[in-house]
Amino acid sequence: MSYVKFSTSALSVLALCATAAVARDEIRIVGSSTVFPYTQAVAEQFSNNTGAPSPVVESTGTGGGMQIFCGGIGEAHPDLTGASRAMKKSEYDLCVTNGVTDITEALIGFDGLSMAISRSNDFDWDVTLPEIYLALAAQVPVDGEWADNPYTTWDQINPELPAVEILAYGPPPTSGTRDAWVELAMWAGCEELDFVKDGGFDGDWVEENCSRMRTDGPFVEAGENDNLIVQRLDADPNAMGIFGYSFLYENLDNLKGVMINGVEPNSDTIADKSYPVSRPLYFYVKNAHRGVIPNLQEFVEEYMSDDALEQGGYLSERGLVSLEAERMEALQTAVIDGENMSAPE
């Protein structure tokens, strides 16, 4: 499973490199802040195993990573991008426009979108998706009308919740985590509101009216560095953070997960889908760079190794929820062999 399929674009890069030396010898990776710790772990393992230069991994966000990844072919452009959602058609079209026409998609496993709070907060937090929506959405039902969100404390939404100010740090619009949070938490919570159900509003209405997060203070965009959110939760025991499960998993000494619909985020509840806010994680390989950028193929093989991906492997030890064995085997073959992805619909 180690041969590499080269496209026309790959051959053009090879021709270029026949006349000019490749200007870099390290692999360059961009993309999702959620996928970042997994890719960084693979990069460290790869470098330790081979002695090769450690790949350069940048946390740019899913959307930002796609823009950079799809910028073109050649050593000035990255080789892989991580993503906390699947590539969009518009992003694929941008790739094609810039000559990036041979891409392998790798679904590496699953992740839960966690709400977390400091362990110094002693309340046993359990919120529903509608309560999350009412706390964080720009507009909500108010006295039978769709209006700007008036809620400032959690007990205003549910008197059984603490009378503390609503404050949640979360990802910016460029983040795949933000996209997934809006779709899996905000839309789902909005759809369960009596105002929406009784009003007969459809999915198009929900998508148009329930996608905006608050900009008046209770929701704060904290950038692409999830570690900064963790630091803010350490400093404020009533603040919550929204990020991938891996960041909660890595900080369980200081943070605890907020239950959603009575289910706490952990590897078991994410795997069996009982935790309601979970999503797949991906990376994308620019196949034209295989065999051109030194060690790229070998790095991909390390990422696809059993040691990395299987249950009990070093990525699951960092919070990644592994694929089932048969699906993982098919993934490993397709990614190592450089199978070209189909255009998204």
N, C-alpha and C positions, 0 to 999 in steps of 0.2 A: 504493500500500500504506500510506496514511497515515490512513485513516478509523478512527474508534474506535467500537466497539460498546458501548452503555451498557445495563446491566442495570437491573432495578427498584431495586436498592440504590443504583446510581449516581444514578438520578433523585432518590431521596430525599435524597442528599447535595447534589445540585444545588439542590433546593428549599430545603434548609437554608442553603446559601451564598447564596441569593438574598436572604435576610433578614439575614444576618450575614457580615461579611467573614472570609475565611479567615485564621486566626491565624498561619500560617507561610507563607513563600514559598520555603522550601528543601525539597527532596525528602528524605525520611527513609528510611534503609535499615538493616536489621539482618541477622543471620544468621551463616553459617558463617565460621570463621576461614580456611578454605582458599579460599573464594570471595572473601573480603574484598579481597585485593590486586588481583584482576581488576576487581571493582566499583569500587575506589578509583581504578584507572587510568582506567576509563571516566568516572568522576565528574570527574577532573582534565581529561581531554580535552574533555568536554562543556562544562565551565566555560570552558576556554580558547577553544573554538570559538564560544561563544554570548555570553559575558560574563554569563551567568546565575549566581546564587549556586551555589556548589559543593554538591552533595548531601552530607548528613551520613551517613557510613557507620560503623556500629558493629559490632564483632566480638563477637557474643553467643553463638556456637555455633549449630549447626543446630537443635537441640532448643529452646534458649532463644529463638531467632529465631522459630520457628514459634509458640510460645506468645504472643509479643508481637504478631506479625503477625496472628494469628487472634483477637486481643482485641476487634476491632470495626472499624467504619467511621467515618471522620471524621478531622479534622486531628490529633487526639490520638494516632492510631495510625499505624504506619509504612506506607509505600507498597509496598515490596518487601522480600523476604527472600531471602538466599542460602542454598543448601543443598548439602551434600556427599553427599546421598542424596535419593531421591524422598520427597515428602510421604507420611506414614503416614495410614492411614484414620482413626485416632483424632485426628490433627491436623486433617484435613479436616472431620471431624465437629465439632470445636471451632470451626472457622471458621464452619461453617453455623449452629451454635447461636448464634454472636455476630453473625450477619447478613452474614458475609463469604461470599457465595454465588457470586461471579463472579470466578474466578481464572484467570490464564494461567500455564501452566507452560512454562519455557524451559530445555531441555537445551543448555547452551552449549558443551560439549566434554567432554574426559576428562582425568583426573588419575591419577597413580600415588601410592600410599601408600608413602612412602619411609622406609627406615631409613637414617640418616646418622650419620657419625662424623667427628671432627676429622681434618684432613689431617696433623696432627702425629702421629697414630697410623699407624705404617708397616706394619701388617699388612694383607695383601690379603684383606679380609673377604668371605666367601661362605658364607651359611648357607642351610639348607633350611627349608621351612615347618614340618616336625616339630621341628627344632631351635629355631626361634623359639617354637613352642608350649611346648616343654619348659623354655625359659628364662623365659617370662613368665606362664604360666598358674598359677592358684591351686592346681589339683590336676592330678596327672600319675600315670602308672603307676609304682609302686615295688614291686619284688619281687612282681609279679603282682597287686598290689592298687591300687585307685584311692585315692590318698592326697595329703596336703598336699605341695606342691613342696619337695624338699630341696636343690635345686641352688643353689649360690652363685657358682660360677665357670663360664666357658664350656667349659673343658677337661673338666669333669665330664660334660658333655653329649656332647662330641666331643673326643677327645684331640688332634686336629689343630688345634683352636682354642686361642687363647691362655689361659694360666692367669691371667686377670684377672676381677675381680668383675663379675657381671652387673648392669648398671645401664642402664635405658632410661627416658627421659622421654617421656610420651605424653599424649594428650588425656583429658579427664574424660568421664564417662558422658553428659553433656549434648551432647557433640560428635558431629556426623555422621561425623567422621573416626574416632572411637572405634567407632561402630556398624559402619562399613565395615571397620575393622581386625579386629574380632572375627569378622565374617562371612567376609572374604576371606582372612585370614591365620590366625587362631586356629582357626576351625572346620575350615578346609582342612588345617592342620597336624595337628590332632587326628585327623581321619579317616584320615590316612596312618600313624598309629601302629599297630604290630603288635597291641598290646593291644586297640585298637578294631576293627581289621579282623578279627582272629582271633576276637574275642568276638562278632561278628555284631551289633554295636550300630548302630542306624539313625540317621537324621538327627535325629529328635526327641531321642534320647539325647544326641547330640553337642551340640545346641542347649542342652539343659538342663545338661549337665555340663562343657562346654568353653568357656563364655562368660565366666567370671570371670577377671579379671586379678589378679595377685598384689598383696597388701597388706602384705607383710612386708619390703619394702625394694627389691628388684631392679627393680620397676616403680614409677615415681613419676608421679602425675597432676600435670601442669604447668600446668593451666588452659587457657584459650581463646586465649592470646596465644602463637602459635608462635614469635615473635621471642625470647621468653624461653627457649625450648628451645634455640634457636641460641646464645644467650649462654652457656648452661650447657655446651653442647658445646665451645665455645671455651675454657671454663675447665677442663674435665676431658677429657683426650685418650682415655680409655677408655669414656666414657659414649656412649650412642647416643640418638638422637631419632627419634620417629615423627611425621611430618607430611606434608602434601601435597607433591607434587613441586615446586611453584612455590617453596617455601621453600628446598629444596635448590638449585634452579636459580639462585635469587637470591644464594646464599651459597657458590657453587662455589669461590671463592677460599680459603675457610676450611674447607669441609666436602667430604666425598666420600660417594657413595652406597654402601651395603652391598649387594652382589649377593645376590639371592635365587634359589636354584636355578640358579646360574651366570649369571644375567641381571642386568645393571645397569639401574637406572631412568634412562631418558632418553625424549625425545619419540618416538623411533622405536620403542622396545620397548613403550612404552605404547600407541602407535597400532596396532601390529600384534598386540597382546595377548600377546606373548611374555613380557613382564614379568607375573608372576602376580598382583600386587596392584594392580589398577587399577579405577577407578570413574567413573561419570558425575558431572558437576557441574551444578547447576541454579540458577535464580532464579525467584521467583514474584511476579507483579504483581497488585496489588489493583485490578481494573478499575474499581471504583466511584470510584477516585481520579483516573482519567484525565479530563482536562478540568476538574478541580476544583483539584487541587494544581498550581500553576503549573509548567510545563515538564516534567511527568512524561512525557507522550507523547513529547516530543522527546528526553528522556533514554533512554527505551526504544529509540527509533529509533537513537540513537548506539550503544547496547549491541548492537543487531542489525546494525550497519553492517558492510560488507565490511572496512573499515579495522580494525575491532576483531576480527572473528571468523575471517577467512580465514587460511589458512596463510601465514605471513609478516606477519600483522597484528600490531598492538601488544599483543594479549593472548597470542598465541603466542610473542612475544618475551619474555614473562614466564613462560612455562612451560606455558600451556594447550595441550592437544593438540586441534587443530581437528577438526570434523566433516568428512566428505566433502562435496563441493560440492552434490550433489543434496539431501542431508539438510539441509544448512545453509540452502539456499534455501527449503525447505519450512518450516523453523523460523522464518526471518525473516518470512515471510508471516503465519504463525499468530500470532506474538508481536506484531508491529506492528498487526495487525488485532484483537487482543484476543480470540482464540479461548478460550472457556471450557473449562477442563480437565474431564475426567470424574472422578468419584469414585474414589479408589483402592480396590482390592479388599482 
